[in-house]
Amino acid sequence: MDNSSVKALKELAKDGLTINMSKYGGFEQVGSIGSTLPSVDTRITTNPGDIVLYSSNQIVIFYDSNTWSYTKLGHINLSKSELTNLLGDEEDVITLSLK
């Protein structure tokens, strides 16, 4: 993805950005990024592996599908079962960093 949200997130993650994630709805992990990013929300149906911005200040990583208004940030190329195993706990911590 190449949009203003991704560019702003990359700036935040340049020195590493740790996000505490919580399970929500049995199909996603949600975590506050601690800042507000520009958003371009559109109504989409997500797929397992989709990474989106919600309410301009939360990262959502899906291990199943949902339909809502989000700004798409990226995608993790893992199967639904791999994502569920990785993200299915009540709480997870992720760190975003740039290579």
Backbone bond lengths (Angstrom), bond angles and torsions (degrees), N, CA, C in turn:
res aa  C-N    CA-C-N  psi(-1)  N-CA   C-N-CA  omega(-1)  CA-C   N-CA-C  phi
1 M - - - 1.442 - - 1.523 108.41 -
2 D 1.296 114.22 142.62 1.455 119.93 177.31 1.520 107.86 -134.89
3 N 1.342 115.82 89.97 1.454 120.26 177.62 1.529 108.46 -141.54
4 S 1.320 117.57 175.46 1.463 120.99 -176.15 1.526 111.90 -63.26
5 S 1.328 117.70 -29.79 1.469 121.50 177.71 1.521 110.63 -66.33
6 V 1.323 117.31 -45.36 1.462 121.91 179.75 1.526 109.82 -64.05
7 K 1.321 116.99 -42.91 1.470 120.36 179.17 1.527 110.86 -61.04
8 A 1.326 117.54 -43.18 1.475 121.16 179.04 1.524 110.74 -66.90
9 L 1.336 117.44 -39.06 1.459 120.88 178.62 1.527 110.62 -65.44
10 K 1.314 117.50 -40.31 1.465 120.90 177.24 1.527 110.54 -60.23
11 E 1.310 116.99 -39.71 1.464 120.57 178.46 1.533 110.28 -63.01
12 L 1.331 117.41 -43.06 1.463 121.07 177.57 1.527 112.28 -64.66
13 A 1.329 116.43 -33.81 1.464 121.51 -173.96 1.522 113.54 -90.26
14 K 1.321 118.15 1.23 1.471 119.58 -174.71 1.527 112.50 -60.57
15 D 1.327 118.18 -30.30 1.465 122.21 176.63 1.527 111.87 -107.62
16 G 1.323 117.02 13.66 1.464 122.63 -177.32 1.519 110.44 93.14
17 L 1.301 116.99 133.73 1.463 123.20 179.77 1.523 107.79 -132.78
18 T 1.327 116.04 113.28 1.468 121.34 179.66 1.524 108.79 -96.22
19 I 1.342 115.17 131.56 1.460 121.41 -176.56 1.526 108.82 -127.42
20 N 1.324 116.35 125.56 1.457 121.81 174.35 1.523 107.92 -82.34
21 M 1.315 115.85 121.42 1.455 122.24 -176.02 1.525 110.27 -107.61
22 S 1.339 116.03 146.19 1.460 122.44 176.51 1.521 109.74 -127.66
23 K 1.318 115.36 141.65 1.460 121.84 177.48 1.522 109.02 -65.30
24 Y 1.317 115.76 138.05 1.455 120.73 178.55 1.520 108.89 -141.30
25 G 1.320 116.50 127.66 1.458 121.71 172.95 1.516 115.87 68.18
26 G 1.317 118.42 4.35 1.457 120.33 179.32 1.514 114.56 74.39
27 F 1.354 117.87 13.03 1.457 119.84 -178.50 1.520 113.36 -143.47
28 E 1.349 117.30 3.35 1.461 119.63 -176.90 1.522 111.06 -157.12
29 Q 1.329 114.75 160.26 1.449 123.23 169.58 1.523 106.68 -115.84
30 V 1.344 116.65 134.67 1.462 122.80 -175.90 1.518 109.06 -126.01
31 G 1.343 116.48 138.06 1.453 119.74 177.17 1.518 111.94 -150.60
32 S 1.315 115.80 143.74 1.458 121.93 178.27 1.524 110.06 -74.99
33 I 1.326 116.35 136.86 1.460 119.97 177.82 1.531 111.67 -91.84
34 G 1.335 117.12 -5.44 1.457 120.48 176.42 1.513 114.75 79.04
35 S 1.311 117.13 5.06 1.466 123.59 178.69 1.521 108.48 -147.52
36 T 1.311 114.87 164.38 1.463 120.23 174.90 1.523 108.50 -102.35
37 L 1.317 115.96 129.44 1.461 121.83 178.12 1.518 109.86 -108.38
38 P 1.326 117.28 154.70 1.462 118.53 172.37 1.529 108.57 -62.90
39 S 1.316 116.64 145.44 1.464 119.26 -179.70 1.519 110.68 -132.49
40 V 1.319 113.60 153.63 1.456 122.66 177.02 1.524 105.85 -133.37
41 D 1.338 116.07 66.70 1.458 120.78 -174.48 1.519 112.10 -66.34
42 T 1.319 114.56 135.24 1.459 122.17 171.13 1.520 107.09 -137.67
43 R 1.311 116.11 150.82 1.461 120.60 179.55 1.520 108.34 -73.08
44 I 1.328 115.42 118.98 1.460 121.00 -179.03 1.527 109.54 -135.57
45 T 1.315 115.20 159.59 1.451 121.51 168.71 1.517 106.15 -104.87
46 T 1.323 115.57 117.91 1.453 120.82 -177.35 1.518 111.18 -78.79
47 N 1.309 114.57 161.71 1.458 123.39 174.65 1.517 108.63 -121.63
48 P 1.329 117.99 157.81 1.452 119.01 175.58 1.536 110.41 -53.27
49 G 1.322 115.66 131.78 1.458 121.39 -178.95 1.511 114.33 99.61
50 D 1.324 117.87 -13.60 1.465 119.95 179.41 1.520 110.54 -68.76
51 I 1.323 115.35 139.67 1.462 123.26 175.48 1.517 106.37 -116.80
52 V 1.350 116.42 124.97 1.459 120.50 -176.08 1.523 110.54 -133.71
53 L 1.321 114.32 163.41 1.457 122.92 172.44 1.520 107.34 -101.35
54 Y 1.334 116.21 131.67 1.455 121.93 179.67 1.522 108.45 -123.17
55 S 1.318 117.48 133.16 1.466 123.90 178.66 1.529 112.75 55.47
56 S 1.299 116.71 27.53 1.467 124.15 176.44 1.519 115.01 65.12
57 N 1.350 118.47 -2.86 1.466 118.61 -176.22 1.533 114.44 -140.95
58 Q 1.328 117.02 11.03 1.461 120.18 -179.98 1.525 110.50 -132.59
59 I 1.327 114.75 138.25 1.460 121.69 174.00 1.524 106.98 -94.21
60 V 1.321 115.90 136.84 1.465 121.56 176.18 1.528 107.48 -125.27
61 I 1.329 115.38 129.82 1.462 121.27 174.51 1.524 107.11 -117.52
62 F 1.325 115.63 124.08 1.467 121.13 -175.19 1.516 111.90 -95.79
63 Y 1.340 115.41 137.65 1.455 120.64 168.29 1.528 109.83 -115.76
64 D 1.321 117.07 8.51 1.458 125.01 169.70 1.528 106.28 -151.41
65 S 1.308 119.09 -165.38 1.465 122.15 -174.27 1.521 112.37 -107.25
66 N 1.328 114.90 155.19 1.460 122.71 175.11 1.527 107.69 -158.54
67 T 1.323 116.16 153.19 1.464 121.26 176.47 1.512 108.51 -116.93
68 W 1.337 115.51 123.52 1.469 122.16 -179.09 1.527 107.81 -167.56
69 S 1.316 116.74 179.51 1.465 121.05 176.29 1.520 109.99 -93.41
70 Y 1.328 115.29 116.16 1.455 123.06 -178.03 1.526 109.70 -137.41
71 T 1.328 114.95 166.81 1.458 122.18 167.69 1.522 106.64 -108.22
72 K 1.309 116.76 119.32 1.461 120.63 -177.38 1.526 110.02 -72.38
73 L 1.345 115.54 132.53 1.459 121.85 179.99 1.521 112.68 -111.44
74 G 1.317 116.90 -31.90 1.458 119.28 -177.12 1.509 111.98 173.28
75 H 1.326 114.95 -165.74 1.460 120.71 -176.58 1.525 109.04 -152.75
76 I 1.333 116.14 140.97 1.461 123.47 173.88 1.521 107.41 -101.21
77 N 1.307 117.29 124.70 1.468 121.78 -177.21 1.519 111.91 -87.98
78 L 1.330 115.37 71.57 1.455 122.71 173.50 1.524 107.98 -130.19
79 S 1.327 116.79 158.89 1.463 120.23 178.44 1.528 109.88 -71.99
80 K 1.323 115.58 165.02 1.466 120.88 178.54 1.530 110.48 -58.13
81 S 1.329 118.32 -43.44 1.465 120.21 -179.48 1.527 111.24 -67.64
82 E 1.329 118.33 -38.46 1.468 120.92 176.47 1.523 110.74 -62.94
83 L 1.326 116.71 -42.53 1.470 120.83 178.99 1.519 111.28 -66.36
84 T 1.328 117.25 -40.33 1.468 120.66 178.87 1.526 110.03 -63.10
85 N 1.320 117.23 -41.95 1.468 120.67 177.63 1.527 110.77 -64.76
86 L 1.309 116.82 -38.08 1.466 121.99 -178.11 1.523 112.10 -74.75
87 L 1.336 116.98 -39.75 1.469 121.73 -170.22 1.525 114.50 -116.44
88 G 1.301 118.83 6.33 1.457 121.27 -172.86 1.520 116.24 -80.39
89 D 1.336 118.00 -3.41 1.465 120.14 178.82 1.521 110.27 -71.78
90 E 1.323 116.31 164.69 1.471 120.04 178.10 1.520 111.30 -63.17
91 E 1.334 115.81 -36.80 1.456 120.46 179.35 1.517 109.41 -138.59
92 D 1.320 116.42 141.97 1.455 123.41 176.07 1.518 107.83 -138.41
93 V 1.307 115.97 160.70 1.455 121.90 174.86 1.524 107.08 -124.06
94 I 1.330 116.18 129.66 1.454 120.22 176.18 1.520 108.84 -119.18
95 T 1.305 116.13 153.07 1.452 121.51 174.25 1.514 107.74 -126.67
96 L 1.317 116.38 125.80 1.453 122.65 175.93 1.520 108.03 -99.51
97 S 1.307 115.92 132.82 1.456 120.05 176.33 1.522 108.77 -148.56
98 L 1.305 116.11 159.40 1.458 121.59 -179.06 1.517 109.85 -102.19
99 K 1.313 115.82 143.07 1.481 120.95 176.25 1.499 109.02 -99.62
